[in-house]
């Protein structure tokens, strides 16, 4: 009898544990962005914890309340989160404000990409931000548009050319003393041979690089049917997606904007944590 009771208890324990695991898997972190045009509900990804936790912290601190969607570009995205946008005078150029810190990139280009409805972190571009660190507060939601497979092929080629050029520059920088030596000797033939060798080294690095970019069949299916903005993939952290209210994003992209893409009539937001 005792054995039967123990067996039932063990089975119940397994069932309860299983149910708890199911609840945890379905326990998405949701936030609602409230605007005068309606509400946008967004799911934050667990796999980008730095961005998720930071966003939740700012929401709980009411950081975003009263800030504007300061940059709106139809068929591209809507952007907000600049703290200097709160109460900004009409016509003022916005987008340079920050929370005073940046966040380590959590780029997962083949899992979380710039499909329609993607929530991503803005950042400073260019060589001044080689680690692609995200803004501490600014974010954007992708509206995008559809692309052809030919256009995706072109984007792949462009991204890989950028990687190849970056690797070549690194190889040239490492060999600058060698090249200078040939220059000083006036040995143009030796210089040309060394440059050819360096190009070969860069090509070898490129061919073996895990950073070579190619859109997956899933990405191609989404970009050619649902749409998005694929040129941003592998450069910005996508940390969530819209689950309700993309029609509100579409409405916002229809507003009239100035030469800086700021809406002529302010679009303020409030963001609330749903759970």
Buried (B, 14 or more C-beta within 10 A) or exposed (E): EEEEEEEEEEEEEEEEEEEEEEEEEEEBBBBBBBBEBBEBBBBBBEEBEBBBEBBBEBBEEEBBBBBBBBBBBBEBBBBBBBBBBBEBEEEEEBBEBBBEEBBEBBBBBEEBBBBBBBBBBBBBEEEEEEEBBBBBBBBBBBBBEBBEEEBBBEBBEEBBEEBBEBBBEEBBEEBEEBBEBBEEEEEEEBBEEBBEEBBEBBBEBBEEEEEEBEBEEEBBEBBBEEBBBBBBBBBBBBBBBBEBBBEBBBBBBEBEBEEEBBBEEBBBBBBBEEE
